[in-house]
Amino acid sequence: MRRADIRPEPQQRVLTFHFDAAPHRFGSQYRALEPEPITGNVWEAGRRQTAVVLGVSFATAERVLLNTRHAARPDRPARSEWIRGLELITRPVRRK
């Protein structure tokens, strides 16, 4: 195979956001009690017949705190809550 024959993969869009929180909220294995900057990312991780699967991750500068998935349904709202107070809700787009 020649380099010119390799087709680039489509650019994946990643939603990135930042907030401050104590990492111990993500689990007792994280000992830091003081708030630290946390980066969240959401991306399309796959598709099922009944949903679009979103990848979701949260990390500090030093470690990944959570790396999971959320199934976004096209026909009704979907909700995932991995730790108390941190939830992802997706809703279908209404078409006129």
C-alpha positions in Angstrom: 0.0 0.0 0.0 1.3 3.4 -0.9 1.0 6.4 1.4 -1.2 8.2 -1.2 -3.7 5.2 -1.0 -4.4 5.8 2.7 -7.6 7.9 3.1 -7.7 10.1 6.2 -10.4 9.3 8.7 -13.2 11.9 9.1 -12.4 14.6 11.7 -14.1 13.6 14.9 -15.7 16.5 16.9 -15.0 16.5 20.6 -16.9 18.7 23.0 -14.5 19.8 25.7 -15.3 21.7 28.9 -13.6 22.6 32.2 -14.7 22.9 35.8 -13.2 22.8 39.3 -14.1 19.9 41.6 -12.6 17.7 44.3 -11.4 14.5 42.5 -12.6 12.3 45.5 -16.2 12.9 44.3 -15.3 10.5 41.4 -14.4 7.7 43.9 -12.7 6.9 47.1 -9.5 5.9 45.3 -8.9 9.6 44.5 -7.6 11.2 47.7 -7.5 14.8 46.7 -10.0 16.8 48.8 -9.3 20.2 47.4 -10.9 21.4 44.1 -8.7 20.8 41.0 -9.3 21.8 37.4 -11.1 18.9 35.6 -11.5 18.5 31.9 -14.6 16.8 30.5 -14.8 15.4 26.9 -17.8 14.1 25.0 -17.5 12.5 21.6 -19.4 10.1 19.3 -18.0 6.6 20.2 -20.3 4.5 18.1 -23.8 3.8 16.9 -26.4 1.2 17.7 -29.7 0.5 16.0 -31.6 2.5 18.6 -29.0 5.0 19.8 -25.9 7.1 19.2 -23.2 6.1 21.8 -21.3 9.0 23.3 -18.0 8.6 24.9 -17.6 10.6 28.1 -14.5 11.2 30.1 -13.3 13.4 33.0 -9.7 13.9 33.9 -7.3 16.0 36.0 -3.9 16.9 34.6 -2.5 13.8 36.3 -5.2 11.0 35.9 -8.4 9.9 34.2 -11.2 10.0 36.8 -14.0 8.5 34.6 -14.2 7.1 31.1 -17.6 5.7 30.1 -20.4 5.8 27.6 -23.9 7.3 27.3 -26.6 6.1 24.9 -28.3 9.1 23.3 -31.7 8.0 22.0 -33.3 9.6 18.9 -36.9 9.1 20.1 -36.8 10.1 23.8 -34.6 11.8 26.4 -31.8 9.7 27.9 -30.1 10.3 31.3 -26.9 9.0 32.8 -25.6 9.8 36.3 -22.3 8.3 37.2 -21.7 10.2 40.4 -24.2 12.1 42.5 -24.7 15.6 41.0 -22.9 14.8 37.7 -25.4 13.8 35.0 -25.7 13.9 31.2 -29.1 14.3 29.7 -29.6 14.2 25.9 -32.9 15.0 24.2 -34.0 14.4 20.6 -34.1 17.4 18.2 -37.6 18.5 17.5 -38.2 18.9 13.8 -40.9 21.3 12.5 
